[in-house]
Amino acid sequence: MRDAVKRVEAVDAGDEATKALRSLMQSRIAAIPVVDQGRVVGLLSQLDLARRLQLKDLQATQHPSRSPAPPWNSAEQRV
């Protein structure tokens, strides 16, 4: 019996969140490993990204007088 081997997509800990989202969508997977120097340091899911975006939208509606913030601050811009 042959074992099925599938290449696992991963994103680097320093990659932008948009790259992770693109990989998730293109690969049609629900979560992607996050690696740092070749070691898995976490797992990022579609739900993680959706929750972050939902939180951002919620904060924008609660504080409409504030100037619009970028979608990710510099610390959160990276995976």
C-alpha positions as CSV (number, residue, x, y, z in Angstrom):
1,M,0.0,0.0,0.0
2,R,1.3,3.4,-0.9
3,D,1.3,6.2,1.6
4,A,-0.2,9.4,0.4
5,V,2.2,12.3,1.0
6,K,1.0,15.9,0.7
7,R,3.2,18.9,0.9
8,V,2.3,20.9,4.0
9,E,2.0,24.7,3.5
10,A,3.6,26.8,6.2
11,V,4.2,30.5,6.8
12,D,7.2,32.1,8.5
13,A,6.7,33.8,11.8
14,G,7.8,37.1,10.2
15,D,5.4,36.8,7.2
16,E,2.5,39.2,6.9
17,A,-1.0,38.0,7.9
18,T,-2.2,38.6,4.3
19,K,0.3,36.0,3.1
20,A,-1.1,33.5,5.6
21,L,-4.6,34.2,4.5
22,R,-3.7,33.8,0.9
23,S,-2.0,30.5,1.6
24,L,-5.1,29.3,3.5
25,M,-7.4,30.2,0.7
26,Q,-5.3,28.9,-2.1
27,S,-4.6,25.6,-0.4
28,R,-8.2,25.2,0.8
29,I,-7.1,24.4,4.3
30,A,-8.5,25.6,7.6
31,A,-5.2,26.2,9.4
32,I,-1.5,26.6,8.6
33,P,1.6,26.0,10.7
34,V,3.7,29.0,11.6
35,V,7.5,28.3,11.6
36,D,10.4,30.2,13.0
37,Q,13.9,29.0,11.9
38,G,12.5,25.7,10.7
39,R,10.6,24.9,13.9
40,V,6.8,25.0,14.3
41,V,5.9,27.7,16.8
42,G,2.2,27.9,16.3
43,L,-0.9,27.2,14.2
44,L,-2.9,30.0,12.5
45,S,-6.4,29.3,11.5
46,Q,-9.0,31.0,9.3
47,L,-11.0,31.5,12.5
48,D,-8.0,33.3,14.1
49,L,-7.9,35.7,11.2
50,A,-11.7,36.2,11.1
51,R,-11.8,36.9,14.9
52,R,-9.1,39.5,14.5
53,L,-10.9,41.2,11.7
54,Q,-14.2,41.1,13.6
55,L,-12.5,42.6,16.7
56,K,-11.1,45.4,14.5
57,D,-14.6,46.1,13.0
58,L,-16.1,46.1,16.5
59,Q,-13.5,48.6,17.8
60,A,-14.1,50.9,14.8
61,T,-17.9,51.0,15.5
62,Q,-17.3,51.6,19.2
63,H,-14.9,54.5,18.6
64,P,-16.1,56.2,15.4
65,S,-14.5,59.5,16.2
66,R,-11.0,58.0,16.1
67,S,-9.2,58.1,12.9
68,P,-9.3,54.7,11.1
69,A,-6.5,52.4,12.2
70,P,-4.6,50.3,9.8
71,P,-5.9,46.8,9.6
72,W,-2.9,45.4,11.6
73,N,-0.6,47.5,13.8
74,S,3.1,46.8,13.3
75,A,3.2,44.1,16.0
76,E,0.1,42.3,14.7
77,Q,1.0,42.7,11.0
78,R,3.3,39.8,11.2
79,V,1.9,36.3,11.8
